[in-house]
C-alpha cells in the first residue's frame, strides 16, 4: 500500500512544516487562495470548452446525421 504510506498523518504534518519553513507563515494563506482561484478558473475553462464543443457539434450537424 504505497499510496496509504504517502498520505499518512506524519508525512502530511512534515509536509506542512516544510511548507511553512519555505514559504513563511504569512504566505501560506496567499498560496492557498491562489491555488483555489486557479482551480476555479480551470473548472470554468473546462465548462466553457465543453459548452462550446456541444454548440459546435450542433452547428456542424448534417441532414445525414438525423437519419
N, CA, C and O atoms as CSV, one atom per row, in Angstrom:
chain,resi,resn,atom,element,x,y,z
A,1,UNK,N,N,0.823,-1.186,0.000
A,1,UNK,CA,C,0.000,0.000,0.000
A,1,UNK,C,C,0.861,1.242,0.000
A,1,UNK,O,O,1.033,1.895,1.029
A,2,UNK,N,N,1.388,1.556,-1.137
A,2,UNK,CA,C,2.285,2.689,-1.243
A,2,UNK,C,C,1.549,4.015,-1.083
A,2,UNK,O,O,2.064,4.921,-0.428
A,3,UNK,N,N,0.361,4.153,-1.661
A,3,UNK,CA,C,-0.391,5.405,-1.542
A,3,UNK,C,C,-0.834,5.654,-0.112
A,3,UNK,O,O,-0.895,6.803,0.326
A,4,UNK,N,N,-1.140,4.606,0.612
A,4,UNK,CA,C,-1.511,4.762,2.010
A,4,UNK,C,C,-0.364,5.311,2.826
A,4,UNK,O,O,-0.579,6.044,3.791
A,5,UNK,N,N,0.860,4.963,2.447
A,5,UNK,CA,C,2.030,5.467,3.157
A,5,UNK,C,C,2.289,6.944,2.850
A,5,UNK,O,O,2.787,7.676,3.705
A,6,UNK,N,N,1.958,7.376,1.654
A,6,UNK,CA,C,2.204,8.773,1.270
A,6,UNK,C,C,1.328,9.721,2.084
A,6,UNK,O,O,1.795,10.777,2.511
A,7,UNK,N,N,0.082,9.364,2.301
A,7,UNK,CA,C,-0.851,10.252,2.978
A,7,UNK,C,C,-1.014,9.925,4.451
A,7,UNK,O,O,-2.052,10.230,5.039
A,8,UNK,N,N,-0.021,9.318,5.049
A,8,UNK,CA,C,-0.094,9.038,6.482
A,8,UNK,C,C,0.031,10.364,7.243
A,8,UNK,O,O,0.633,11.312,6.738
A,9,UNK,N,N,-0.525,10.435,8.434
A,9,UNK,CA,C,-0.538,11.713,9.175
A,9,UNK,C,C,0.846,12.302,9.431
A,9,UNK,O,O,1.012,13.521,9.374
A,10,UNK,N,N,1.830,11.472,9.707
A,10,UNK,CA,C,3.152,12.029,9.993
A,10,UNK,C,C,3.788,12.654,8.748
A,10,UNK,O,O,4.503,13.649,8.863
A,11,UNK,N,N,3.544,12.096,7.575
A,11,UNK,CA,C,4.072,12.673,6.338
A,11,UNK,C,C,3.364,13.990,6.024
A,11,UNK,O,O,4.006,14.951,5.600
A,12,UNK,N,N,2.061,14.038,6.227
A,12,UNK,CA,C,1.302,15.268,5.969
A,12,UNK,C,C,1.763,16.376,6.902
A,12,UNK,O,O,1.941,17.514,6.466
A,13,UNK,N,N,1.960,16.067,8.173
A,13,UNK,CA,C,2.430,17.065,9.139
A,13,UNK,C,C,3.826,17.557,8.759
A,13,UNK,O,O,4.109,18.753,8.837
A,14,UNK,N,N,4.681,16.647,8.355
A,14,UNK,CA,C,6.030,17.035,7.942
A,14,UNK,C,C,5.981,17.937,6.711
A,14,UNK,O,O,6.743,18.901,6.623
A,15,UNK,N,N,5.099,17.638,5.764
A,15,UNK,CA,C,4.971,18.469,4.564
A,15,UNK,C,C,4.477,19.862,4.915
A,15,UNK,O,O,4.936,20.840,4.324
A,16,UNK,N,N,3.562,19.974,5.854
A,16,UNK,CA,C,3.056,21.282,6.285
A,16,UNK,C,C,4.164,22.085,6.952
A,16,UNK,O,O,4.302,23.283,6.703
A,17,UNK,N,N,4.955,21.428,7.798
A,17,UNK,CA,C,6.062,22.116,8.471
A,17,UNK,C,C,7.084,22.612,7.450
A,17,UNK,O,O,7.562,23.742,7.552
A,18,UNK,N,N,7.417,21.791,6.486
A,18,UNK,CA,C,8.371,22.190,5.446
A,18,UNK,C,C,7.810,23.361,4.634
A,18,UNK,O,O,8.550,24.290,4.309
A,19,UNK,N,N,6.521,23.331,4.304
A,19,UNK,CA,C,5.909,24.422,3.540
A,19,UNK,C,C,5.957,25.725,4.325
A,19,UNK,O,O,6.225,26.782,3.754
A,20,UNK,N,N,5.700,25.661,5.627
A,20,UNK,CA,C,5.751,26.878,6.448
A,20,UNK,C,C,7.174,27.405,6.520
A,20,UNK,O,O,7.390,28.616,6.479
A,21,UNK,N,N,8.147,26.505,6.627
A,21,UNK,CA,C,9.541,26.947,6.679
A,21,UNK,C,C,9.992,27.564,5.355
A,21,UNK,O,O,10.736,28.545,5.347
A,22,UNK,N,N,9.545,26.995,4.249
A,22,UNK,CA,C,9.968,27.501,2.936
A,22,UNK,C,C,9.255,28.808,2.590
A,22,UNK,O,O,9.905,29.786,2.221
A,23,UNK,N,N,7.944,28.833,2.705
A,23,UNK,CA,C,7.162,29.985,2.256
A,23,UNK,C,C,6.926,31.021,3.343
A,23,UNK,O,O,6.657,32.181,3.034
A,24,UNK,N,N,7.018,30.637,4.587
A,24,UNK,CA,C,6.705,31.547,5.679
A,24,UNK,C,C,5.233,31.481,6.021
A,24,UNK,O,O,4.401,31.194,5.161
A,25,UNK,N,N,4.915,31.741,7.256
A,25,UNK,CA,C,3.534,31.621,7.722
A,25,UNK,C,C,2.570,32.572,7.045
A,25,UNK,O,O,1.407,32.229,6.838
A,26,UNK,N,N,3.034,33.763,6.697
A,26,UNK,CA,C,2.142,34.758,6.087
A,26,UNK,C,C,1.827,34.432,4.635
A,26,UNK,O,O,0.787,34.847,4.125
A,27,UNK,N,N,2.696,33.703,3.968
A,27,UNK,CA,C,2.498,33.417,2.546
A,27,UNK,C,C,1.586,32.222,2.307
A,27,UNK,O,O,1.057,32.068,1.206
A,28,UNK,N,N,1.393,31.382,3.300
A,28,UNK,CA,C,0.574,30.173,3.117
A,28,UNK,C,C,-0.873,30.521,2.752
A,28,UNK,O,O,-1.395,29.930,1.807
A,29,UNK,N,N,-1.555,31.447,3.445
A,29,UNK,CA,C,-2.925,31.783,3.026
A,29,UNK,C,C,-3.000,32.352,1.606
A,29,UNK,O,O,-3.941,32.063,0.868
A,30,UNK,N,N,-2.006,33.161,1.226
A,30,UNK,CA,C,-1.981,33.705,-0.130
A,30,UNK,C,C,-1.806,32.589,-1.152
A,30,UNK,O,O,-2.436,32.595,-2.209
A,31,UNK,N,N,-0.947,31.635,-0.826
A,31,UNK,CA,C,-0.717,30.495,-1.717
A,31,UNK,C,C,-1.984,29.656,-1.862
A,31,UNK,O,O,-2.333,29.227,-2.962
A,32,UNK,N,N,-2.663,29.429,-0.751
A,32,UNK,CA,C,-3.907,28.654,-0.790
A,32,UNK,C,C,-4.977,29.386,-1.602
A,32,UNK,O,O,-5.716,28.757,-2.360
A,33,UNK,N,N,-5.064,30.695,-1.450
A,33,UNK,CA,C,-6.045,31.478,-2.216
A,33,UNK,C,C,-5.734,31.412,-3.706
A,33,UNK,O,O,-6.640,31.290,-4.531
A,34,UNK,N,N,-4.451,31.493,-4.048
A,34,UNK,CA,C,-4.053,31.417,-5.448
A,34,UNK,C,C,-4.386,30.056,-6.042
A,34,UNK,O,O,-4.861,29.962,-7.174
A,35,UNK,N,N,-4.135,29.010,-5.276
A,35,UNK,CA,C,-4.467,27.662,-5.762
A,35,UNK,C,C,-5.975,27.494,-5.941
A,35,UNK,O,O,-6.426,26.867,-6.899
A,36,UNK,N,N,-6.748,28.054,-5.016
A,36,UNK,CA,C,-8.201,27.967,-5.120
A,36,UNK,C,C,-8.736,28.711,-6.335
A,36,UNK,O,O,-9.616,28.211,-7.035
A,37,UNK,N,N,-8.212,29.895,-6.584
A,37,UNK,CA,C,-8.682,30.654,-7.752
A,37,UNK,C,C,-8.212,30.005,-9.049
A,37,UNK,O,O,-8.921,30.060,-10.054
A,38,UNK,N,N,-7.034,29.393,-9.047
A,38,UNK,CA,C,-6.572,28.683,-10.241
A,38,UNK,C,C,-7.465,27.480,-10.532
A,38,UNK,O,O,-7.780,27.195,-11.687
A,39,UNK,N,N,-7.869,26.780,-9.480
A,39,UNK,CA,C,-8.772,25.632,-9.646
A,39,UNK,C,C,-10.114,26.091,-10.204
A,39,UNK,O,O,-10.676,25.451,-11.093
A,40,UNK,N,N,-10.622,27.200,-9.680
A,40,UNK,CA,C,-11.900,27.731,-10.157
A,40,UNK,C,C,-11.820,28.120,-11.625
A,40,UNK,O,O,-12.723,27.807,-12.400
A,41,UNK,N,N,-10.742,28.801,-12.013
A,41,UNK,CA,C,-10.573,29.198,-13.413
A,41,UNK,C,C,-10.420,27.983,-14.322
A,41,UNK,O,O,-10.937,27.974,-15.440
A,42,UNK,N,N,-9.719,26.966,-13.852
A,42,UNK,CA,C,-9.551,25.748,-14.636
A,42,UNK,C,C,-10.901,25.068,-14.877
A,42,UNK,O,O,-11.206,24.666,-16.000
A,43,UNK,N,N,-11.706,24.941,-13.820
A,43,UNK,CA,C,-13.028,24.330,-13.963
A,43,UNK,C,C,-13.929,25.165,-14.862
A,43,UNK,O,O,-14.715,24.617,-15.636
A,44,UNK,N,N,-13.820,26.488,-14.766
A,44,UNK,CA,C,-14.603,27.375,-15.633
A,44,UNK,C,C,-14.216,27.174,-17.093
A,44,UNK,O,O,-15.082,27.126,-17.966
A,45,UNK,N,N,-12.922,27.059,-17.359
A,45,UNK,CA,C,-12.442,26.812,-18.716
A,45,UNK,C,C,-12.900,25.475,-19.251
A,45,UNK,O,O,-13.258,25.363,-20.423
A,46,UNK,N,N,-12.894,24.449,-18.395
A,46,UNK,CA,C,-13.381,23.136,-18.823
A,46,UNK,C,C,-14.854,23.197,-19.196
A,46,UNK,O,O,-15.282,22.613,-20.192
A,47,UNK,N,N,-15.634,23.923,-18.369
A,47,UNK,CA,C,-17.069,24.035,-18.643
A,47,UNK,C,C,-17.322,24.786,-19.943
A,47,UNK,O,O,-18.165,24.388,-20.747
A,48,UNK,N,N,-16.577,25.887,-20.144
A,48,UNK,CA,C,-16.744,26.658,-21.378
A,48,UNK,C,C,-16.323,25.846,-22.592
A,48,UNK,O,O,-16.965,25.914,-23.641
A,49,UNK,N,N,-15.257,25.087,-22.457
A,49,UNK,CA,C,-14.816,24.232,-23.559
A,49,UNK,C,C,-15.831,23.162,-23.885
A,49,UNK,O,O,-16.076,22.857,-25.052
A,50,UNK,N,N,-16.424,22.589,-22.846
A,50,UNK,CA,C,-17.440,21.560,-23.053
A,50,UNK,C,C,-18.678,22.163,-23.708
A,50,UNK,O,O,-19.251,21.583,-24.630
A,51,UNK,N,N,-19.085,23.344,-23.217
A,51,UNK,CA,C,-20.257,24.008,-23.799
A,51,UNK,C,C,-20.020,24.392,-25.253
A,51,UNK,O,O,-20.909,24.217,-26.087
A,52,UNK,N,N,-18.844,24.908,-25.570
A,52,UNK,CA,C,-18.574,25.294,-26.952
A,52,UNK,C,C,-18.461,24.064,-27.837
A,52,UNK,O,O,-18.815,24.120,-29.015
A,53,UNK,N,N,-17.978,22.960,-27.298
A,53,UNK,CA,C,-17.918,21.724,-28.065
A,53,UNK,C,C,-19.297,21.206,-28.408
A,53,UNK,O,O,-19.517,20.672,-29.495
A,54,UNK,N,N,-20.234,21.364,-27.474
A,54,UNK,CA,C,-21.608,20.933,-27.716
A,54,UNK,C,C,-22.247,21.815,-28.775
A,54,UNK,O,O,-22.941,21.305,-29.654
A,55,UNK,N,N,-22.031,23.134,-28.716
A,55,UNK,CA,C,-22.645,24.016,-29.702
A,55,UNK,C,C,-22.015,23.822,-31.077
A,55,UNK,O,O,-22.716,23.884,-32.087
A,56,UNK,N,N,-20.707,23.589,-31.133
A,56,UNK,CA,C,-20.069,23.345,-32.419
A,56,UNK,C,C,-20.571,22.050,-33.034
A,56,UNK,O,O,-20.753,21.969,-34.249
A,57,UNK,N,N,-20.796,21.043,-32.213
A,57,UNK,CA,C,-21.315,19.780,-32.726
A,57,UNK,C,C,-22.723,19.974,-33.270
A,57,UNK,O,O,-23.085,19.369,-34.280
A,58,UNK,N,N,-23.518,20.806,-32.618
A,58,UNK,CA,C,-24.876,21.065,-33.093
A,58,UNK,C,C,-24.853,21.879,-34.389
A,58,UNK,O,O,-25.700,21.682,-35.260
A,59,UNK,N,N,-23.893,22.786,-34.519
A,59,UNK,CA,C,-23.791,23.599,-35.719
A,59,UNK,C,C,-23.337,22.793,-36.926
A,59,UNK,O,O,-23.745,23.081,-38.051
A,60,UNK,N,N,-22.508,21.801,-36.708
A,60,UNK,CA,C,-21.962,21.031,-37.816
A,60,UNK,C,C,-22.788,19.796,-38.138
A,60,UNK,O,O,-22.366,18.957,-38.935
A,61,UNK,N,N,-23.951,19.678,-37.532
A,61,UNK,CA,C,-24.808,18.524,-37.797
A,61,UNK,C,C,-25.341,18.609,-39.239
A,61,UNK,O,O,-25.838,19.649,-39.670
A,62,UNK,N,N,-25.229,17.538,-39.939
A,62,UNK,CA,C,-25.707,17.483,-41.313
A,62,UNK,C,C,-27.036,16.732,-41.367
A,62,UNK,O,O,-27.375,16.016,-40.425
A,63,UNK,N,N,-27.785,16.881,-42.445
A,63,UNK,CA,C,-29.048,16.136,-42.559
A,63,UNK,C,C,-28.831,14.629,-42.499
A,63,UNK,O,O,-29.726,13.893,-42.083
A,64,UNK,N,N,-27.656,14.163,-42.907
A,64,UNK,CA,C,-27.374,12.724,-42.834
A,64,UNK,C,C,-27.275,12.243,-41.403
A,64,UNK,O,O,-27.549,11.075,-41.127
A,65,UNK,N,N,-26.887,13.121,-40.480
A,65,UNK,CA,C,-26.780,12.761,-39.072
A,65,UNK,C,C,-28.150,12.492,-38.456
A,65,UNK,O,O,-28.258,11.735,-37.492
A,66,UNK,N,N,-29.185,13.102,-39.001
A,66,UNK,CA,C,-30.517,12.967,-38.448
A,66,UNK,C,C,-31.208,11.670,-38.855
A,66,UNK,O,O,-32.266,11.338,-38.321
A,67,UNK,N,N,-30.626,10.943,-39.787
A,67,UNK,CA,C,-31.246,9.701,-40.259
A,67,UNK,C,C,-31.137,8.611,-39.243
A,67,UNK,O,O,-31.608,7.498,-39.479
